[in-house]
Amino acid sequence: MRKTAATLLILALAWIGYTAWPIYELGVLARAIETGDISRVERRVYFDAVRISLTNQIVAAYVRRTGIQISPRAQHMSTVALGIAHPVVERLISPQALAELLGTGWPVTIVPDAPPGTVGINSNTIGTVWQIFAGSEYGIGRFEISAPVALPPPDRFRLTFRLLQWRWRLVAVTLPEGIQNVLADELDKARRAPALAR
């Protein structure tokens, strides 16, 4: 009986630790964004994976908004998609630019004037521990959360963390559809500019 109780206690403590660990890392990232601690942001973001995440969303929004036909296979081939979305994605993917995007809730490196009422991610807007836990999804080595909690779900960023080399790192940022559309429009302008210059 004692062995069973000890095993259950160890499993319960392991589950609590596994559940709390990514929430703690989310809080550290939110504080780093809020204080402008770019080195801390860098250590908690896997930029190659975030670049692919943003590229795929921007290309999909670009195709949706312009009606240009790109084969689904080409959309998901990272080199083709990155080539299409390069003018926009490269201005979003630096540690400073990503911190500004998440911190202000708007892609200020591309469209400087944020609309009124824009809310970014910081230690106050990610919610309480209970709100984070209730609004998150866990998997084996995966944690997802949408924030800021003050916004309706369609207007929130969806952050995906993965456990990589024993550290929770941000690997994907799903943008709200409104921001995807703004970035797709900027991509359309950037792609048309060389044609107009001829």
C-alpha positions in Angstrom: 0.0 0.0 0.0 2.8 2.4 0.8 4.5 1.7 -2.5 1.3 2.4 -4.4 0.8 5.7 -2.4 4.4 6.7 -3.0 4.1 6.0 -6.7 0.8 7.9 -7.0 2.4 10.9 -5.1 5.4 10.9 -7.4 3.2 10.7 -10.5 1.1 13.6 -9.2 4.1 15.7 -8.5 5.5 14.9 -12.0 2.2 15.9 -13.6 2.1 19.2 -11.6 5.7 19.9 -12.6 5.0 19.1 -16.3 1.9 21.3 -16.2 3.5 24.3 -14.4 6.8 24.3 -16.3 5.6 25.7 -19.7 3.3 28.1 -17.9 6.3 29.4 -16.0 8.3 29.7 -19.3 5.3 31.6 -20.9 5.4 34.0 -18.0 9.2 34.5 -18.5 8.7 35.2 -22.2 5.9 37.6 -21.5 8.0 39.5 -19.0 11.0 39.6 -21.4 8.7 41.0 -24.2 7.3 43.6 -21.7 10.7 44.7 -20.5 12.4 44.6 -23.9 14.9 41.9 -22.8 15.7 40.7 -26.3 18.4 38.2 -25.2 15.9 36.4 -23.0 13.4 36.4 -25.9 16.0 34.9 -28.2 16.7 32.1 -25.8 13.0 31.2 -25.6 12.1 31.3 -29.4 13.1 28.8 -32.1 13.2 31.3 -34.9 13.5 28.8 -37.8 10.3 27.2 -36.8 8.5 30.5 -36.2 9.7 31.7 -39.6 8.1 28.7 -41.3 4.9 29.2 -39.2 4.6 32.9 -40.2 5.5 32.2 -43.8 2.8 29.6 -44.3 0.1 31.9 -42.8 1.1 34.9 -44.8 1.3 32.9 -48.1 -2.1 31.3 -47.4 -3.6 34.8 -46.6 -2.0 36.2 -49.7 -3.5 33.5 -51.9 -6.9 33.9 -50.2 -6.9 37.7 -50.6 -5.4 38.0 -54.1 -7.0 35.0 -55.7 -3.6 34.1 -57.2 -3.3 30.4 -57.8 -0.4 28.6 -56.2 -0.5 24.9 -55.9 -1.1 23.6 -52.4 2.1 21.7 -52.6 4.1 24.8 -53.5 2.4 26.7 -50.6 3.8 24.3 -48.1 7.2 23.8 -49.6 9.1 26.1 -47.3 11.6 27.3 -49.8 8.9 28.3 -52.3 6.7 29.8 -49.6 9.6 31.7 -48.1 10.6 33.1 -51.5 7.1 34.4 -52.0 6.7 35.9 -48.5 10.3 37.0 -48.0 9.6 40.8 -48.2 7.2 40.6 -45.2 8.5 37.7 -43.1 12.1 39.0 -42.9 10.8 42.2 -41.3 8.9 40.2 -38.7 11.4 37.5 -37.7 14.2 39.2 -35.9 14.1 38.9 -32.1 13.3 42.7 -31.8 10.6 42.6 -34.4 8.9 39.5 -33.0 9.0 41.0 -29.5 7.4 44.1 -30.9 4.7 42.1 -32.8 3.7 40.2 -29.7 4.2 43.1 -27.2 2.1 45.6 -29.1 -0.3 43.1 -30.8 0.5 44.6 -34.2 3.2 44.2 -36.9 4.7 47.7 -36.2 7.8 46.9 -38.2 5.6 46.7 -41.3 2.6 48.9 -40.6 3.7 51.4 -37.9 0.2 52.7 -37.0 -1.6 50.2 -34.8 -5.4 50.6 -34.8 -7.0 51.9 -31.5 -7.6 49.2 -28.9 -4.7 47.0 -30.0 -3.6 44.8 -27.1 -0.3 43.0 -26.9 1.0 40.1 -24.8 2.6 41.0 -21.5 2.5 39.7 -17.9 -0.8 41.4 -17.3 -2.6 40.3 -20.5 -1.7 36.6 -20.6 -4.1 36.0 -17.7 -4.0 34.3 -14.4 -2.4 30.9 -13.9 -5.9 29.4 -13.8 -6.9 31.2 -17.1 -3.7 30.0 -18.7 -4.3 26.5 -17.6 -7.9 26.5 -18.6 -7.2 28.0 -22.1 -4.2 25.8 -22.9 -3.7 22.6 -24.7 -1.0 20.1 -23.7 0.5 17.2 -25.6 3.6 15.2 -25.3 6.3 17.8 -25.5 3.8 20.4 -26.7 2.0 23.4 -25.1 -0.4 25.8 -26.8 -2.1 28.9 -25.5 -4.0 31.9 -27.0 -3.4 35.4 -25.7 -4.1 38.1 -24.7 -7.1 36.8 -22.7 -8.9 40.3 -22.8 -9.5 39.8 -26.6 -12.1 37.5 -28.1 -10.6 34.2 -29.3 -10.5 35.1 -33.0 -8.4 38.2 -32.2 -5.8 36.4 -30.1 -2.3 35.1 -31.0 -1.9 31.4 -30.7 1.5 30.5 -29.2 2.8 27.0 -29.6 5.7 25.8 -27.5 7.7 22.6 -27.8 10.1 20.9 -25.4 13.4 21.1 -27.3 16.6 19.9 -25.6 14.9 20.1 -22.2 13.7 23.7 -22.7 10.3 25.0 -23.7 10.7 27.2 -26.7 8.2 29.1 -28.9 8.0 27.3 -32.2 4.9 28.8 -33.9 2.8 32.0 -33.7 -0.6 31.8 -35.2 -1.7 35.3 -36.1 -5.2 36.6 -35.8 -6.9 36.6 -39.2 -7.0 40.4 -39.3 -3.2 40.6 -39.0 -2.8 37.9 -41.5 -4.9 40.0 -44.0 -2.8 43.1 -43.3 0.4 41.3 -43.9 -1.0 39.7 -47.0 -1.9 43.1 -48.3 1.6 44.4 -47.6 3.0 41.4 -49.4 0.8 42.1 -52.4 2.1 45.7 -52.4 5.7 44.6 -52.1 5.3 42.1 -54.9 3.6 44.6 -57.2 6.2 47.4 -56.6 8.9 45.9 -58.8 6.4 45.4 -61.6 5.2 49.0 -61.3 8.8 50.3 -61.4 9.5 48.8 -64.8 
